[in-house]
């Protein structure tokens, strides 16, 4: 992976066997930490209350059969062979599916979408142009016509996202608590009661306290830990099978599921919530797809993870089939099947594996919140990139400490694996149900397959997941209420923020100033033009924001070069650096007014202020130069209303284009070639700015004068004009709308971060203009 100037550039994944195997090995530590630790608590949660382990072994054989077929049908068949193919330019997860659907049907709620965004190379559409007679085309038109269906789809994606965040609270709690529970076999019940909880809380605090160092600093340990853990549980499983019950393989027959449900009936159905925990972490295979490749994730699961887990569960069942009288205070846990001499080493490995599994879900939670924030569905938060090579490794301080407090709260509040398992199970199965629903739409709209195939997919996998969902939901009072409450809170936050942002943008569109108002002011805009570049931040992609007229009306002075800057996210994972900027003019050339739209994908890293300013000035200079040339393959002209926009890349992306050089008194040519033409400022400031142009047709006098003025303005410095909006609901609005806007959105806006690029701007260069928005 190459990070040039802080912008993620999509790696070219070579499908050589060596690279695939290396990625497969690395994925074991990042993707499968959570899934591989599930044997710690599956049997213990399943037999916690609803069913008992009898001498006939029908219960333990039935549970083993359920575990085997659940692992085979959901992670193996559904995710490995089907869902992994539904990637969004190599990225996976709930929001990636929603983003993919938004590009194949006009169902996005992002208000500032442009036709130019569809020209992005990452905005590819497979199987476009369905015939109008197909059922897929009718489904697409139905979704595009009905706003209610679009809102339902957005809410569905948000529910899945909120449940992932809830899983980020519950998974560390149950994984660490279950790993530490091995202490119960090595000390008395009285001592264990006072030791287990503090040890679990201490490990959790350390886990969250170390997040700011980043995964990459300890990531090299992750894969060996998980490999050691898988080797450990599979070896113990083989030992138990051979030593205790070599015929336990017969329980893999689905007939034992029938016998299990026939004997246990309602209790067996309710115990499915514990069996469900065997597939916790399966969603990570799809969510972490962007870090690896489909081949590597498939190879790692089918050749290492899947057989190791099956052997581990079979070994536990073989041991329990010969041990029917187990002390009640120990229950049926993982550690009872571990040979006594190996319990302490296995306990240490289990704790390390639990920490690795927890780390993966915490990092995944950070990533999905970043996606939601980029797409306008979550308040802006501080995002710290902990690695210069892995673009997905981020740290969000606010979310980290909130997760830690919630995780400690549920651990101290529940203090047992049963209720933690009920809570975690409901969160996991809800995410899988959402994925199944979205995948059925992807099959029709994106893959151009028949609706019959999509119905078969949702009926088959939906029926399996609905069975587990019902068993988890029935445990509402025994812990399953936790993910519902957490998801509801996050859902309210996300929907209020999205609704308020949408209404604010609609106000901007309705109150934007017409181009005629600007033309009537004349070249000087009717005000004093001072030296420097003025950047007016706006959410609008066309037109002049009302905040500008509000400013010049009260303060009749502005900069000699004026740029209306819009930084927006597009529904793709990343934007290539050569397609980053969309630049155009507002008004005639002598006005020196430009519009610059900077486009980022939901996985892109935004540059710091110095690099950003240089790229911004270079993009404007490239626009001036390109206007004197015939359009070629690199510069693409696009029409948007009355403005002509040009796609321009960053300065590092087009080495053959305009380059900027800012140096002190002594400087040398950045190219050192006579083929480059140089335009220099006649004034000699403390920091000189120059543009170095490639060999090209001679620029006319107007273009040279414009470039010179741009250089002088850059030398004088930049000023950032940020709008400070006060959003209020109109008096005639309903009570709910007034509550949402005046209290909910206002509270979130006041406590969220400002625009990402503006966080490092010096305060002396920033001017905030307050304005009331009545929505």
N, C-alpha and C positions, 0 to 999 in steps of 0.2 A: 504494500500500500504506500502510496506516495502522497504526502501532504505538502503541497507547495504553497507557501504563504498562508497556511492555515486553512486551505480549502481542500476538501476531500476530493480526490480524483479516483474514480472507480478502478479497482485493480483488474487487470486482465488475468483471469484465472486459467492457467494452463492445465488441461486435463491429462497431464502425464501421471503415470502411476505413482511416481515418487511424491509429487506435490499432493496428490489425492490422499495418499497414506499419511503424509505429515499432517494435513488438515484433519484427517480422521482421528489421529492421535490427539491433536490439540482440542478437538471438539469434545472428547471424553471429559475433559476438565471443566469446560465452559457450559456445555449443553446438558450433560447427563448427570450432573452432581445431584440434583433433586430426585430424578427418577431412580437412581441407583441406591439411594438411602431408604426407599420405601419399604424394604423388608424389615426395617427396624420396628414398624408400627402397624403393619397391615393385619396380621393375625391377632395381635393384641387388641386392636380397635374392633375387629370383627366379632371376637368372642367376649367383648367387654360386658355385654348386658343382655342381648336379645336371644342368643343361642348358647348352648353349653356343649362341651366336648365330651361325648359319651364313648362307651367301650365299643360300640358298633363301628366307629370311625366314619359313619355316614356324613357327619357334619364337616370333619376336617377334609375328607375326600371331595365333598361338594364345594367347599371353599377353594380348594386347590384347582378344581376344574373351572370354577368361575374366574379365578386369577389367570389361569393359562389362556382361556379364550378371550378374556378382556384385553390382556396384553397383546394377543395375536390380532384381534380385530381392530382395536383402536390405534395404538401406536404404530403397529406394523402395517396393517392393510390401509387404514385411513390416512395416517400422516405420511408414512414413508413412501407409499406407492401412489397416493392421489394428491393430498394437500400440498406437499412440497413442490409440486409442479405449478402451483398457482402463485408464483413469486411476482413481486412488483419490481422488475429490473434487478433481481437478485435479493430483494428485501422481503421479509416475511412478517407475520403478525396480524392481529385483528385490523389495525388501521391500514396496513398494507393492502389487505383485501378490499377494504372500503375505498381506498384511494384508487385501486384498480377498477372498481365498479364505476367510480365517478368519472373516469376517463373514457369509459365505453358507453356511458349514458349520462345525460345532462342532469345529474341529481345532486351535484355539489352545492353546499350552502356557502362556499367561499365567495364573497361578494365581488372581489376584484379580479375575477378571471378574465382573460383576454384570449382572442383568437391566436395571438402571437405565441401564447404558451403552448399551443398544440403543435407548434413547429419545433419544439425542443426535441433533441435526439432521444432523451429518456422518456418522452411522452408517446412511446410507440404503442400502437394498437394492433393486436393480432386479430385476424378474421374480421376486419371492419367491412362495412357495407353489406349488411345482411339484406336479402331480398325482402320487400315489404310484405310478401305473402307468408313468410315464415312466422311460426309462433314466437320465436325469439324476438323478432322485430316488434310484434304486437306487445310482448312483455316490456320491451324497452320503451315503447311509446306510452304505455300505461304508467310506467314509473315516472316518465318525464312530464306527464300531464297532471298527475295528482300530487299536490304538495303534501298531503297527509301521508302518502306512502313514502315520500322522501324523508319526512320527519321521523317516521317509524324506523326507517333504515338507519338514520343517524343515531337515534336513541338506542337501537340494537347494537351498533358499533360502540357507543359510549358505555352501555351495560357491560359488554365484554371487556372493555378497557378498565372500567372500575373494578370488575372482579379480578383482573390481573393485579391491580394495585392492592386489593384486599388480600390476594394470595401472597403478595410481597410482605404483608404483615404476619400472616399465619404460617407460612412455610418455614421461616427461620425458627419460630417458636416450637412447632411440632418436631422439626428435625433435631434441633439441639436438645430439647427436652427428652425425646425418645433415646437419643444417644447417651445422655447422662443417666437415663434410667437403669443402665447396666450396673450402677453402683448398688442397687438394691440386692443383688446377689452376693455382695461382698461385705455387707455390714448389716447390723440389726435394723429392725423396722423403725425403732425410735431414732437412731442416728441418721438413717436414710431420709426420714421425713424432714430433718433440719438441714441436711446437706444438699439434697438434690436441687431444690429450688434456687438457693443462692448460687450454686455452681452454674446452673443454666443461665441465670440472669447475668452473672459475671461474664460468661462467654458471649452472650448477646451484646452486652455493652461494649466489649472489646471489638466484636465484629463490626458494629456500626461506627465505632470511634476510628477504626482503621480505613474507613471508606475513602477518606480524602486523599489517601496515598495512591489510590487507583489500582485497578485489577492488574495492570501490566507489571507492577513491582513485585507481586507475589504470584503472578499467573503461571510462571514456569513450574511452580509446585503443584498446581491444580491437577494436571493430567496424571502425574505419577501417583498422587493420592487416590484418585478415583480408580485408576488401574489396579493399584494395590488392594483397594477395598473390593472391587469386583472379583479379583483373583481370590481374595480371602473368603468372601461369601460363597462363591462357586465351589471352592475346595472343601469348605465345611459342608456344603450341600451334598457333594459327591460322597464325602465320608459318611454322612448320616444316612444317605440312601443305601450304601453298601452295608453299613454296620447295623442299621435298624430295620429297614424295610425295602428290599430290592424290588418289590412288586408295586411300589407306590406309583409307578408310571401308568398303571391302569386307571388311576383317578383322572387322567387327562381326558378321558372319554366324556363327551357332553351328557352321557346318560346319568353321570353322577350329579350333574346340576339338577336334573329332573328329580332324582331321588332326594336331593337336599331340600328342594322347595316343597316336595310332597310331604316330607316328614316335619320340617320346621314351619311351613306355611307363613303366617304373618311375621313371625320372628325372623325367619330366613330372609323375607323381603326387606325388613328393616335393617338387617345386618349387611345388606348390600352397600350401605354407606361406608362401611369399613373396608369392604373389598375394593371399592372405588379408589381407595388411596394407592393401589398398586400402579396407577397410571398418572399419579401426580408428577408433573414435570414434562409430560409428553408434549405440551404446547410449546415448550422451549425449543423443540426440534424445528418448529416453523418460525418462531419468533426470532431465533438467533441465526436464521439462514443467511443474513447479510454478512456475517463474519466468516462463513465457510462456504461450502458448495453443496449442492444436492448429493453428489456422489460421495463426498466424504462423510456426510451425516448418515446416509444410508448404509455405507460400509461399517461405520462405527457401531450403529445400532444392531444390524443383522448379524455381524460377526462376533461382537464382544458383549454388548449390553444385554441384548435379548436372551441369548443362551445362558449368560451368568445369572440373570434374574430368575429364569425358569428353574435352573438347578438350585438356586437358593431357596425358592419357595417349595420345591419338591423335597429338599433336605429337611426343612422345618416340618413339613407335613409327615415325612417318614419318622422323624423323632417323636412327634406328638402322637402318632398312631400307636406307639408302643409305650407311651407315658400318659395314662388317663387320670392319674391322681397327682395333681400339681397344687402346691400350697396356694391358697387363694390370694395371699398378699403379693405373690409373684405374678399371678395370672399366666396368660399364655403370651410370652414375649419372645423377642428374638434371641436374647442371651441365654435362655434355658437350653436351647439346642446347640450352644457353643460348648465344646469340651472345656472342662473346668480349668485346665492348665493354660488355655489360650484366651481366657476371658479378659484379662487385663490388657494384653496387646490388641485384641480385637476392639476393646472399649476405646483405646487411644485412637486407633484407625477410624472407628465409627465417628468419634467427635470431630476429627479432622475432615472426614467426608461430609458430615452434616454442615460444617462451616463452609465448605466448598459449594455444596448445594444451595445454601442460604445466600452466598455471595452471588451466584448466578441469577437468582430471582430478584435480588435487590438491584443488580445492574440492569436487569430487564425492566424493572419498574422505572428506573431513571430514564431509560431509553424511550419507553412508551409515553411518559409524561412529556419528554422533549418533543415527540411527534405531535401530541395533542396541543402543546403550546404553539408549535410552528403552524398548525392548521387552525388556530384561533379557537380551540376548545378547552384551553386551560390558561389560567392567569400566568403572566410572564414571571419566570423564576430565574435565579442565577444558575447558569450552567457552566461548569468548569470541566474542560477537557483534560483528562489525566494522562493521556498518551498522545504523542505526536505522530504515532504510526497507526494506531487502531482508532478509527473515527468514532466507533460506537462506545468507547469506554469514557463515560462521563460521570460527573459527580454533582449532585444538586443538594447543597447544604440544608435548605429548608425541609425538603422532602425526606432527607436522611434522618434528621432528628425527629420529625413527626412519625416516621416508620418505627424508629427505636422506641419512642414512648408508647405507641400503640402495641408494639410487639411485647414489651415488658408488661403492659397492662393485661393483655390476654393471657400471658404466661402466669402471672401472679394470680389473676382472677380465676383461671380454670384449674391449674395445678395438676391436670391429668391428661393423658393421651386421648381418652375417649372423646371428651368434648372438643379438644383441639382438632381431632380427626373429623368430627362432624362438621365443624366450621370450615376446615380446609377442603373437605370433600365437596361441599356445595359450591365453593368458589371455583374449584377446578372444573366441575362438570358444567357449570354455567358458561364458562369460557368456551368449552368444547361444543356446547349447543349453539352458541353464537357463530363459531367457526363453521359448523355444519350448515346453518342457514345461509350465511354469506357465500359459502362454497357452492351451494345449489344455484345461486344467481350467477356466480362466476362461470359455472359449467355452460349455462345458456348464453349469457351476454358476452363473455370473453372468449370462451372456447368454441362457441358456435355449435354446441351439441344440442340434441333434442331435449325438449322439456321432459319427456318420459325418463330419460337417463337421470336428469336432475331430481325428478320425483323419487326414482328408485334409490338414489344416493341419500336423500333426506329421510326417506322412510326407513331404510335399513339402519343407518348409523343414528338417525334421530330416535328410533325406537329403543335402541340399546342405551343411549344417553338419557332418554326420558325416563327409563326404568330406574337408572341410578339417581337421576335428579329427584324423582318422587321419593325414593328411599332416603335421600339426604334432607329433603324439605320437611319430611315428617319429624325430623329431629330438631325442629325449630327451637324448642325450649331447651334442648340439651346442647346448645352451642351453635347451631346453624344460623341463629339470628345475627351472629357477629358479622359475617361477610355481607349480609343483607343491609345491616345498618351502615357499615363502612361504605358499601357501594352507593347507598342512598345519599350519604353525605357528599361523597365525591361527585356523584351524578348531579346533585343540586348545584354544586360549585361550578362544574363544567358547563351545565346547561345555562345557568345564569350568566356566566362569562360570555358564552357564545351568543346568547340572545342580546345582551347589552352591546357587544361588539358589532353585531349585525345592525342593530338600531342606530348606533352611532354612525356607521358607514352610510346608512340610508339617509341620515340627516345631512351628512357631507355631500352626498350626491344631489339631494334636493336643493341645497343652498349654495352650490358651487357657482362661481362667477363666470359669466360668459366671456368668450374671447373678444367679443365686441367691446365690452367694458375696458379691456386692456388696450385694445387698439385706439380707443378714444382718448386714452391718457397720453399717447404720443411716445416717442422713443425714450424720453426721460422719465416716463411714468408719472409725470407731473410732480416729481419729487426730486430731491438732491441725490445724485448717485455718488457714493463714496467708494474709495478703493477697497478691494477685497472681493471675496466670493461669499455670497449669502446662500445657505442651504435651508430651504423651507421643508421641514418634514411633513409629509401628508400621506394619508392612506389612499387617496384618489389616484387612479391610473389615467384619468383624463379630466380635462377642465382645471380651473383654478380654484383652490380651496377658499372657503369663506374666511378662514383665519388670516389669509394674506390681505384681503381688502380691509379686514378689521384692524390689521397692523398699520397699513399705510394710511388709513384714515386718521389714526391717532398719532402716528409718528411719521411725518412726511420725509423720510430719508431711507435710502437703501443702497445696497452694494452695486458696483459696476457690472458684476456678473451675478445673475440670479438663477438658482437651480431649484426646481421643485423635485424633491427626492422622495421616492416611494420604495420602501423595502418590503417586499412581500414574499410569502411562501406559495409555492405551486405544488399541486398534488403529485409530485414525483419524489423519489428518494434523494436524488441529487441532481444538480444542474452543472453541466460541463463549464469550466472556466471561460471557454471561448463563446459561451452563450449567456454569460452572466448578466450583462447590461443591455437594456433596451433604452436607447437615447433618441431624443427628438427635440425639435424647436417649438417654442411658443411665440407666435408673432413673427414679424420680419427679423432679418439678421441683425439690424442695427439695435434691436431691443436688448440683445445679449441675454435672452431668457431661454432656459433649457429645461426639459423634463428628463429625468433619469429614473428608470425603474430597475431596481436591483432584485434579481430573482434567486431565491434559495429553495432547495428541496428540504424535506423534513428531516433529512439526515446530514445536511451540509453544516459545515463549521463557518461561522462568520468571522471575517478578518478583524484585526484590531484597527484603531482609528488611523494610524499612520499609513498602513498598507491600503486601507479603504479609501483614504483621501487621494492617494496617488492613482489608484485605479479609476476613481471617479473623474479626476482631471484628465487622465489619459483617454478615457472613453469619450469625453466631450471633444478633445483634440482629434480623436480618430473620426468622429462624426464630421467635424469641419473639413478634414482632409478628404474623407470619402465622398463628400458632396461635389468635389471637383473632379471625381473619377467616374467612369462608367461602372455600374454595379457588376461585381464579379461573383465567383462562387463563394467567397468568404464573407462578403458583406451583403446582407439580405434586407431589402426594403419591405416594410410592412405598413399597411394603412390602417389607422384607427381614428375614426371620425375625421376631424379636421387636422389631425396631427400625423406627421410622417415619422415613424419610429424606425430606428436602425439597430440591428443586433450587433453589439460590440462586446468582445471578450475582455478579460482582465489583461493587464500589461504583460504578465508572465505567460499568458496563453497565446498571444500573437506577437512573437519576437520580430516579425517582419513589419509590424505596424508602428505607430507612434510610441516612442519611449520617453519617459520623463527623467530628468537628471537634476537632483537638488544637492548642491555642494557649497562648501564655503569658498574662501578666496581662491585657493589653489585646487584645480580639478583638471582631470584629463578626459579625453573622449571615452565614452563608455563602449564605443565600438572600435575606435582607432582606425576607421576606414574612410578613404576619400569618397566612397560611394554614398556616404551619408551626408545629407544636407542639414545645416544647423541654422536655427533661428534663435538669436540671442537678444536679450533685453538690453536696451541702451542704458538703462539705469543700473547702477552697481550697488545692490543692497547687501546686507550682511549675509543673507543666504540667497544664492542665485538659483534661478529656475530656468531650465531650457528644455525644449522638445527636440529630440533627434528623430528626423524623418527618414524613411527608406527611399531608395531610388525610385522616383515617380515623376509623372509629368509636372512641369513647373506650376506652382500654385499661383493663383491670381492675387492681385493686390488686396482684394477684400478678404480672402482667406488668411493671407499673411498678417493683415492688420488684426483680424479676429484672434488668431493664435497669439499674437504679441500681447493683446489686451488680456487674454486668458492667463498668460505667464505673469504679467504684472499683478493681476488680481491674486494669483496663487502666492506670489511673493509677499503680498500684503497680508495674507492669512485668510482663514475661513471663519465664518460665524454660523452657528447652528441655531435656527429658529424652531423651537419645539412648541407644539400646542399643548396647553394645559387645560384639558376639557373638564367641564363640570356637567355631567349628564343628569338631567332631571326629567321625570315623566310629566307630560302635560296634565293640566288640572282636570281635564275631562276624561283622563285615563281611568281604567278600572282599578279597583283596590289591589288586585294581585299584581298588575303591572307596576303600580306605584311602589309596592313593597319590593318587587324584584329590582327595579331600576334605582329608586331613591335610597334603598338600604343595602340590598344584596350586591348589586353591581358596583355601587359607590364604595362599599367596604372593600371589595376585592380590588378595585382600581387603586384605592389609596394604599393598599398593602402589597401590591405587586410591583415588580421591577419595571423600569422604563424600557424604551426600545433598546435592543441588545447592542447595536452599534454605538449608541449614545452613552453607554455606561462608563466609557473611558475618556469621554470628551472633557477637556479642562473646563471648569466652571466659568472661567473668564471668557470663554468663547461661546457660551451658551446663553440664549435669551428665550425665556418662556413667555408665551402669550396666552393669557387666560381667556376662555370663551365658554359661555353656557350653551349647552345643547338641550333643546326641548324635544324629546322624542315621543 
